[in-house]
Amino acid sequence: MAATPKAGLRFILILISLLVAVALVLVVWLVAVPAIRGEPTPPPTWSDPVPLQTPAGTAIDLSDSGVPGIAIAQGTPNEVPYWGTMISAIDTNTMETLWSYQVTTQDSMGYSYNIAAGKLLAISSHGQLIVIDISTGHTTQMTKLDDQAVFPTIQFVNSNIVITDNSHHGMCGRHWDNLSVCAWTSEATVIGQPPWGRVYMFSQTPAPLAFSGGKWINTSAGVVDALTGAPAPFGADAQETDAFPQLHSVFYAGRDDNLIFRCVYDTDGNEETASCQRWDTASNSAVGATMSGTNFAENLAWDLPYLLISDMYQMSAYSWDTGEQVWTQQLDGMDAVAVGDNLFFGYQGSSDDGRSWSVEYNPSYLVAADTGKILWTGGLAGVLGISQDVVYFYTFPDNSANGQVIAQDLNSRSKHPAWILDGPAPDTVLTMIDNRILAVSSSQQQIWSLTV
């Protein structure tokens, strides 16, 4: 008996259904199952290495210049004498050296440099101040400083003022139009002496030298005006008493005059206490509740939705406006980064030579900013940066490993990395600038890039 047209059509429909089902199974097997299992996707590849124009035998560090497309490479000799230090501008697209400047000379044992307003300022140990336009490499100013310290440092710089230390261990405020002369001086010790630039001697106390957009300066004789050095109408009790192992610090911090906090930090070398309270600068009085714990959460980051203070392994979030506690959560990590409506907590520190390092397997967390609920936990390392909801970690290389870059999609249900990539050389230092991860090797005097 011949098949009817309806039977043939039914057969075709069944065949199509089977093909669609097989295709769906393949999609689930090849895409969804690896995602759930956490199988990493193929990582990107490092670029070919590009030689750096730094002297052989120098330790190289990279930093963001603040100018799009340009990184700053600092090359410092590994052994004394430390003359021959070089600062170079690196094109983050091509890795080519745009310009270099030899900061120190043979009669100069050190230097200090800082970056702001598209300029690089460097002071050699014999008191020569050089101002370089980062975009062009042209020297726009070169002057001999007055009232300089034996080893002068640039403690703060913005588009209005440059502050250096002076010969009396105080401060010298210099205006851009006449950098050689102190517009004002203060014999009061700065809170946050170099090389830290903030109170960072025995703890992670985030006392800023300058605050409120660089308008005010913390000193051990009270808060002063950054432009004039005159006492501020508030903050006369700002101070730092350092009698190792004891440290007592009162400082002020805030993003603008409408959001200022008075903070106190104390330690006897064993126990620590930390507290902050919102401050009305007009009446010079406290507003709202006191927020307290054992330490501050790495830094008073004004781009975060809350003030974060830790109490051992307990992190508490407080309202900037009222000082009321919003949530508390058990967290090991200290560094906080805003990621959309969430907060990412990791941990990273600084080694003795100033390079970034992190303890591998130290926990990291993604937390809902409004509730403190832990959304994701990872046992990863330090944070390089975040781009399009993908966070990039690194493990610090040692003598037997190149270190690794680890990518984690914060929107993924998987706790496993999206991909893992070994560093290009054993001694690479990693930095993330302009959505590129840069790796530099001091032993090979080379630089690589990874576009993410």
Secondary structure, DSSP 8 states (H G I E B T S, - for coil): ----HHHHHHHHHHHHHHHHHHHHHHHIIIIIHHHHHT-----------EE--S-TTEEEEEEE-SSTTEEEEEEEESSSS-TT-EEEEEETTT--EEEEEE---TT---EEEEEETTEEEEEETTSEEEEEETTT--EEEEEE-SS--SS--EEEE-SSEEEEE-TTSSEEEEETTBTTS-SEEE-S-BSS-TTTTBS-SSS----BSEETTTTEEEETTEEEETTT--B-SS-TT-EEEEETTEEEEEEEEEEETTEEEEEEEEE-SS-EEEEEEEEETTTTEEEEEEEEESEE-SS--TTSSSEEEEETTEEEEE-TTT--EEEEEE----EEEEETTEEEEE--EE-TTS-EE--TT--EEEEETTT--EEEEE---EEEEEETTEEEEE----TT---EEEEEETT-S-SS-SEEEE-SSTTEEEEEETTEEEEEETTTTEEEEEE-
